Amino acid sequence: MTPAIAPDVNPLGRYTGKDVCILLNIHPNTLRNYVLAGYITPLPKKVGVKAVRYLGREISRCWKLTT
């Protein structure tokens, strides 16, 4: 369940999946389901970068859609 208070994120900041899960208080599998459902969109991966990143504005949008 997402927290009642909006996460404090920089709209243009880049956050890892782990950070997103902590901010939204969700399990990593839930984050994956949110991506598949279109609630949150990851940034395109760069060559040589393993971690998927999310913009702060996407985190805020996901929070609004899921509360």
MMTF fields as JSON, N, C-alpha, C and O atoms, coordinates in Angstrom:
{
  "mmtfVersion": "1.0.0",
  "mmtfProducer": "UNKNOWN",
  "numBonds": 267,
  "numAtoms": 268,
  "numGroups": 67,
  "numChains": 1,
  "numModels": 1,
  "chainsPerModel": [1],
  "groupsPerChain": [67],
  "chainIdList": ["A"],
  "bondAtomList": [4, 2, 8, 6, 12, 10, 16, 14, 20, 18, 24, 22, 28, 26, 32, 30, 36, 34, 40, 38, 44, 42, 48, 46, 52, 50, 56, 54, 60, 58, 64, 62, 68, 66, 72, 70, 76, 74, 80, 78, 84, 82, 88, 86, 92, 90, 96, 94, 100, 98, 104, 102, 108, 106, 112, 110, 116, 114, 120, 118, 124, 122, 128, 126, 132, 130, 136, 134, 140, 138, 144, 142, 148, 146, 152, 150, 156, 154, 160, 158, 164, 162, 168, 166, 172, 170, 176, 174, 180, 178, 184, 182, 188, 186, 192, 190, 196, 194, 200, 198, 204, 202, 208, 206, 212, 210, 216, 214, 220, 218, 224, 222, 228, 226, 232, 230, 236, 234, 240, 238, 244, 242, 248, 246, 252, 250, 256, 254, 260, 258, 264, 262],
  "bondOrderList": [1, 1, 1, 1, 1, 1, 1, 1, 1, 1, 1, 1, 1, 1, 1, 1, 1, 1, 1, 1, 1, 1, 1, 1, 1, 1, 1, 1, 1, 1, 1, 1, 1, 1, 1, 1, 1, 1, 1, 1, 1, 1, 1, 1, 1, 1, 1, 1, 1, 1, 1, 1, 1, 1, 1, 1, 1, 1, 1, 1, 1, 1, 1, 1, 1, 1],
  "groupList": [{"groupName": "MET", "atomNameList": ["N", "CA", "C", "O"], "elementList": ["N", "C", "C", "O"], "formalChargeList": [0, 0, 0, 0], "bondAtomList": [1, 0, 2, 1, 3, 2], "bondOrderList": [1, 1, 2], "singleLetterCode": "M", "chemCompType": "L-PEPTIDE LINKING"}, {"groupName": "THR", "atomNameList": ["N", "CA", "C", "O"], "elementList": ["N", "C", "C", "O"], "formalChargeList": [0, 0, 0, 0], "bondAtomList": [1, 0, 2, 1, 3, 2], "bondOrderList": [1, 1, 2], "singleLetterCode": "T", "chemCompType": "L-PEPTIDE LINKING"}, {"groupName": "PRO", "atomNameList": ["N", "CA", "C", "O"], "elementList": ["N", "C", "C", "O"], "formalChargeList": [0, 0, 0, 0], "bondAtomList": [1, 0, 2, 1, 3, 2], "bondOrderList": [1, 1, 2], "singleLetterCode": "P", "chemCompType": "L-PEPTIDE LINKING"}, {"groupName": "ALA", "atomNameList": ["N", "CA", "C", "O"], "elementList": ["N", "C", "C", "O"], "formalChargeList": [0, 0, 0, 0], "bondAtomList": [1, 0, 2, 1, 3, 2], "bondOrderList": [1, 1, 2], "singleLetterCode": "A", "chemCompType": "L-PEPTIDE LINKING"}, {"groupName": "ILE", "atomNameList": ["N", "CA", "C", "O"], "elementList": ["N", "C", "C", "O"], "formalChargeList": [0, 0, 0, 0], "bondAtomList": [1, 0, 2, 1, 3, 2], "bondOrderList": [1, 1, 2], "singleLetterCode": "I", "chemCompType": "L-PEPTIDE LINKING"}, {"groupName": "ASP", "atomNameList": ["N", "CA", "C", "O"], "elementList": ["N", "C", "C", "O"], "formalChargeList": [0, 0, 0, 0], "bondAtomList": [1, 0, 2, 1, 3, 2], "bondOrderList": [1, 1, 2], "singleLetterCode": "D", "chemCompType": "L-PEPTIDE LINKING"}, {"groupName": "VAL", "atomNameList": ["N", "CA", "C", "O"], "elementList": ["N", "C", "C", "O"], "formalChargeList": [0, 0, 0, 0], "bondAtomList": [1, 0, 2, 1, 3, 2], "bondOrderList": [1, 1, 2], "singleLetterCode": "V", "chemCompType": "L-PEPTIDE LINKING"}, {"groupName": "ASN", "atomNameList": ["N", "CA", "C", "O"], "elementList": ["N", "C", "C", "O"], "formalChargeList": [0, 0, 0, 0], "bondAtomList": [1, 0, 2, 1, 3, 2], "bondOrderList": [1, 1, 2], "singleLetterCode": "N", "chemCompType": "L-PEPTIDE LINKING"}, {"groupName": "LEU", "atomNameList": ["N", "CA", "C", "O"], "elementList": ["N", "C", "C", "O"], "formalChargeList": [0, 0, 0, 0], "bondAtomList": [1, 0, 2, 1, 3, 2], "bondOrderList": [1, 1, 2], "singleLetterCode": "L", "chemCompType": "L-PEPTIDE LINKING"}, {"groupName": "GLY", "atomNameList": ["N", "CA", "C", "O"], "elementList": ["N", "C", "C", "O"], "formalChargeList": [0, 0, 0, 0], "bondAtomList": [1, 0, 2, 1, 3, 2], "bondOrderList": [1, 1, 2], "singleLetterCode": "G", "chemCompType": "PEPTIDE LINKING"}, {"groupName": "ARG", "atomNameList": ["N", "CA", "C", "O"], "elementList": ["N", "C", "C", "O"], "formalChargeList": [0, 0, 0, 0], "bondAtomList": [1, 0, 2, 1, 3, 2], "bondOrderList": [1, 1, 2], "singleLetterCode": "R", "chemCompType": "L-PEPTIDE LINKING"}, {"groupName": "TYR", "atomNameList": ["N", "CA", "C", "O"], "elementList": ["N", "C", "C", "O"], "formalChargeList": [0, 0, 0, 0], "bondAtomList": [1, 0, 2, 1, 3, 2], "bondOrderList": [1, 1, 2], "singleLetterCode": "Y", "chemCompType": "L-PEPTIDE LINKING"}, {"groupName": "LYS", "atomNameList": ["N", "CA", "C", "O"], "elementList": ["N", "C", "C", "O"], "formalChargeList": [0, 0, 0, 0], "bondAtomList": [1, 0, 2, 1, 3, 2], "bondOrderList": [1, 1, 2], "singleLetterCode": "K", "chemCompType": "L-PEPTIDE LINKING"}, {"groupName": "CYS", "atomNameList": ["N", "CA", "C", "O"], "elementList": ["N", "C", "C", "O"], "formalChargeList": [0, 0, 0, 0], "bondAtomList": [1, 0, 2, 1, 3, 2], "bondOrderList": [1, 1, 2], "singleLetterCode": "C", "chemCompType": "L-PEPTIDE LINKING"}, {"groupName": "HIS", "atomNameList": ["N", "CA", "C", "O"], "elementList": ["N", "C", "C", "O"], "formalChargeList": [0, 0, 0, 0], "bondAtomList": [1, 0, 2, 1, 3, 2], "bondOrderList": [1, 1, 2], "singleLetterCode": "H", "chemCompType": "L-PEPTIDE LINKING"}, {"groupName": "GLU", "atomNameList": ["N", "CA", "C", "O"], "elementList": ["N", "C", "C", "O"], "formalChargeList": [0, 0, 0, 0], "bondAtomList": [1, 0, 2, 1, 3, 2], "bondOrderList": [1, 1, 2], "singleLetterCode": "E", "chemCompType": "L-PEPTIDE LINKING"}, {"groupName": "SER", "atomNameList": ["N", "CA", "C", "O"], "elementList": ["N", "C", "C", "O"], "formalChargeList": [0, 0, 0, 0], "bondAtomList": [1, 0, 2, 1, 3, 2], "bondOrderList": [1, 1, 2], "singleLetterCode": "S", "chemCompType": "L-PEPTIDE LINKING"}, {"groupName": "TRP", "atomNameList": ["N", "CA", "C", "O"], "elementList": ["N", "C", "C", "O"], "formalChargeList": [0, 0, 0, 0], "bondAtomList": [1, 0, 2, 1, 3, 2], "bondOrderList": [1, 1, 2], "singleLetterCode": "W", "chemCompType": "L-PEPTIDE LINKING"}],
  "groupTypeList": [0, 1, 2, 3, 4, 3, 2, 5, 6, 7, 2, 8, 9, 10, 11, 1, 9, 12, 5, 6, 13, 4, 8, 8, 7, 4, 14, 2, 7, 1, 8, 10, 7, 11, 6, 8, 3, 9, 11, 4, 1, 2, 8, 2, 12, 12, 6, 9, 6, 12, 3, 6, 10, 11, 8, 9, 10, 15, 4, 16, 10, 13, 17, 12, 8, 1, 1],
  "groupIdList": [1, 2, 3, 4, 5, 6, 7, 8, 9, 10, 11, 12, 13, 14, 15, 16, 17, 18, 19, 20, 21, 22, 23, 24, 25, 26, 27, 28, 29, 30, 31, 32, 33, 34, 35, 36, 37, 38, 39, 40, 41, 42, 43, 44, 45, 46, 47, 48, 49, 50, 51, 52, 53, 54, 55, 56, 57, 58, 59, 60, 61, 62, 63, 64, 65, 66, 67],
  "secStructList": [7, 7, 7, 1, 1, 7, 7, 7, 7, 7, 6, 6, 7, 3, 3, 3, 2, 2, 2, 2, 2, 2, 2, 2, 6, 7, 7, 2, 2, 2, 2, 2, 2, 2, 2, 2, 2, 6, 1, 1, 7, 7, 7, 7, 7, 7, 6, 6, 7, 7, 1, 7, 3, 3, 3, 2, 2, 2, 2, 2, 2, 2, 2, 2, 2, 2, 7],
  "xCoordList": [0.849, 0.0, 0.896, 1.853, 0.578, 1.382, 1.088, -0.02, 2.073, 1.862, 0.849, 0.649, 0.209, -0.808, -0.185, -0.847, 1.076, 1.77, 2.602, 3.3, 2.525, 3.269, 4.768, 5.281, 5.475, 6.928, 7.606, 7.211, 8.619, 9.371, 10.492, 11.554, 10.248, 11.225, 11.479, 10.621, 12.665, 13.003, 12.387, 12.694, 11.53, 10.873, 11.836, 11.491, 13.023, 13.985, 15.074, 16.001, 14.96, 15.934, 15.77, 14.689, 16.852, 16.83, 16.952, 17.83, 16.068, 16.0, 16.051, 15.489, 16.735, 16.797, 15.489, 14.668, 15.315, 14.132, 14.025, 12.932, 15.157, 15.163, 14.68, 13.889, 15.154, 14.714, 13.211, 12.523, 12.71, 11.275, 10.463, 9.447, 10.914, 10.206, 10.17, 9.154, 11.264, 11.306, 10.392, 9.657, 10.435, 9.608, 8.118, 7.327, 7.731, 6.318, 5.877, 4.696, 6.827, 6.541, 5.886, 4.842, 6.523, 6.006, 7.112, 8.291, 6.729, 7.662, 8.179, 7.471, 9.398, 9.919, 9.023, 8.946, 8.356, 7.433, 6.247, 5.741, 5.803, 4.723, 5.181, 4.417, 6.424, 6.968, 6.978, 6.628, 7.375, 7.391, 5.981, 5.79, 4.989, 3.6, 3.112, 2.363, 3.536, 3.169, 3.762, 3.115, 4.999, 5.625, 4.84, 4.558, 4.485, 3.727, 2.34, 1.822, 1.737, 0.407, 0.457, -0.578, 1.66, 1.786, 1.659, 1.562, 1.656, 1.566, 2.857, 2.823, 3.988, 5.283, 6.136, 6.112, 6.886, 7.703, 9.175, 9.564, 10.003, 11.434, 12.106, 11.602, 13.252, 14.052, 14.694, 14.932, 14.977, 15.69, 17.063, 17.758, 17.444, 18.736, 19.86, 19.738, 20.957, 22.145, 23.037, 22.936, 23.892, 24.804, 25.75, 26.364, 25.86, 26.76, 26.171, 26.847, 24.934, 24.285, 23.309, 22.424, 23.481, 22.627, 21.307, 20.258, 21.36, 20.17, 19.189, 19.581, 17.931, 16.866, 16.617, 16.589, 16.436, 16.218, 14.82, 14.237, 14.309, 12.989, 13.105, 13.837, 12.394, 12.366, 11.444, 10.47, 11.771, 10.955, 9.52, 8.599, 9.316, 7.939, 7.136, 5.918, 7.805, 7.128, 6.727, 5.67, 7.579, 7.262, 6.042, 5.141, 6.004, 4.859, 3.584, 2.513, 3.714, 2.558, 2.039, 0.83, 2.944, 2.553, 1.859, 0.862, 2.373, 1.759, 0.319, -0.584, 0.117, -1.219, -2.18, -3.357, -1.67, -2.519, -2.897, -3.949, -2.05, -2.275, -2.828, -3.008, -3.099, -3.696, -5.158, -5.821],
  "yCoordList": [-1.176, 0.0, 1.24, 1.326, 2.177, 3.394, 4.305, 4.29, 5.095, 5.973, 7.078, 7.458, 7.59, 8.633, 9.98, 10.835, 10.178, 11.438, 11.276, 10.276, 12.255, 12.192, 12.104, 12.774, 11.282, 11.187, 12.5, 13.166, 12.857, 14.091, 13.776, 13.292, 14.055, 13.75, 14.984, 15.856, 15.037, 16.063, 15.621, 14.52, 16.427, 16.006, 15.557, 14.693, 16.132, 15.754, 14.823, 14.465, 14.434, 13.517, 12.112, 11.729, 11.351, 9.964, 9.042, 9.219, 8.058, 7.159, 5.71, 5.368, 4.86, 3.438, 2.767, 3.352, 1.556, 0.793, 0.615, 0.686, 0.384, 0.226, 1.505, 1.454, 2.658, 3.935, 4.13, 4.6, 3.771, 3.914, 3.048, 3.49, 1.82, 0.918, 1.472, 1.359, 2.063, 2.643, 3.861, 4.022, 4.718, 5.937, 5.628, 6.297, 4.611, 4.265, 3.177, 2.834, 2.633, 1.577, 0.369, -0.121, -0.094, -1.233, -2.279, -1.981, -3.484, -4.578, -4.428, -3.89, -4.892, -4.81, -5.481, -5.016, -6.56, -7.193, -6.288, -6.292, -5.516, -4.561, -3.465, -3.028, -3.023, -2.027, -2.577, -1.874, -3.82, -4.453, -4.492, -4.226, -4.821, -4.848, -3.453, -3.303, -2.437, -1.061, -0.647, 0.056, -1.087, -0.781, -1.456, -0.833, -2.719, -3.449, -2.852, -2.872, -2.319, -1.709, -0.285, 0.27, 0.324, 1.674, 2.769, 3.943, 2.411, 3.432, 4.235, 5.403, 3.626, 4.294, 3.829, 2.654, 4.754, 4.45, 4.659, 5.747, 3.618, 3.795, 4.587, 4.67, 5.165, 5.843, 4.798, 3.673, 5.139, 4.195, 3.881, 4.772, 2.602, 2.201, 2.636, 2.576, 3.076, 3.435, 2.203, 1.283, 2.186, 1.072, 0.985, 1.978, -0.196, -0.412, -0.116, -0.308, 0.345, 0.641, -0.488, -0.794, -1.101, -2.228, -1.794, -2.361, -0.789, -0.399, 0.39, 1.233, 0.105, 0.863, 2.099, 2.014, 3.245, 4.513, 5.048, 4.777, 5.81, 6.421, 7.893, 8.26, 8.737, 10.165, 10.429, 9.71, 11.469, 11.844, 12.156, 11.822, 12.791, 13.116, 11.852, 11.841, 10.781, 9.502, 8.87, 8.249, 9.032, 8.51, 9.226, 8.591, 10.541, 11.324, 10.937, 10.809, 10.755, 10.373, 8.998, 8.797, 8.065, 6.725, 6.796, 6.108, 7.625, 7.77, 8.285, 7.801, 9.273, 9.84, 8.81, 8.769, 7.973, 6.982, 5.823, 5.205, 5.539, 4.362, 4.677, 3.766, 5.943, 6.264, 6.587, 6.88],
  "zCoordList": [0.0, 0.0, 0.0, 0.769, -0.854, -0.948, 0.237, 0.772, 0.649, 1.809, 1.512, 0.358, 2.573, 2.418, 2.074, 1.485, 2.435, 2.168, 0.899, 0.731, 0.015, -1.245, -0.984, -0.088, -1.759, -1.575, -1.951, -2.908, -1.195, -1.423, -2.412, -2.022, -3.696, -4.741, -5.598, -5.731, -6.171, -7.149, -8.476, -8.933, -9.12, -10.357, -11.463, -12.269, -11.503, -12.537, -12.003, -12.73, -10.736, -10.146, -10.698, -11.145, -10.662, -11.136, -9.938, -9.094, -9.867, -8.731, -9.207, -10.247, -8.431, -8.763, -8.355, -7.648, -8.804, -8.429, -6.929, -6.367, -6.276, -4.816, -4.147, -3.206, -4.631, -4.073, -4.262, -3.355, -5.43, -5.717, -4.757, -4.221, -4.545, -3.641, -2.22, -1.534, -1.783, -0.442, -0.358, 0.617, -1.378, -1.372, -1.406, -0.742, -2.182, -2.316, -1.342, -1.285, -0.575, 0.385, -0.302, 0.131, -1.375, -2.128, -2.308, -2.118, -2.67, -2.935, -4.368, -5.22, -4.649, -6.022, -7.075, -8.212, -6.699, -7.65, -7.96, -9.082, -6.977, -7.198, -8.152, -9.012, -8.001, -8.926, -10.349, -11.297, -10.491, -11.817, -12.393, -13.579, -11.562, -12.021, -12.411, -13.376, -11.662, -11.996, -13.348, -14.125, -13.624, -14.918, -16.033, -17.057, -15.845, -16.864, -17.082, -18.198, -16.013, -16.113, -16.65, -17.02, -16.699, -17.221, -16.189, -16.547, -14.897, -13.852, -13.731, -13.343, -14.056, -13.963, -15.136, -15.503, -15.72, -16.893, -16.559, -16.133, -16.75, -16.489, -17.602, -18.723, -17.268, -18.282, -19.189, -18.749, -20.438, -21.3, -20.706, -20.216, -20.756, -20.203, -21.128, -22.351, -20.524, -21.279, -21.39, -20.578, -22.376, -22.577, -21.38, -20.993, -20.806, -19.688, -18.325, -17.314, -18.265, -16.987, -16.677, -17.475, -15.509, -15.138, -14.522, -14.826, -13.655, -12.901, -13.76, -14.566, -13.571, -14.222, -13.378, -12.151, -14.016, -13.31, -13.612, -14.662, -12.662, -12.79, -12.446, -11.527, -13.17, -12.869, -11.681, -11.458, -10.931, -9.785, -10.161, -9.416, -11.306, -11.709, -12.01, -11.831, -12.466, -12.689, -11.363, -11.254, -10.36, -9.019, -8.474, -7.927, -8.619, -8.146, -8.902, -8.309, -10.204, -11.018, -10.585, -10.469, -10.349, -9.901, -8.564, -8.348, -7.651, -6.348, -6.475, -5.793, -7.358, -7.55, -8.149, -7.788, -9.071, -9.717, -8.789, -8.957, -7.829, -6.996, -5.606, -4.798, -5.314, -4.007, -4.144, -3.149]
}
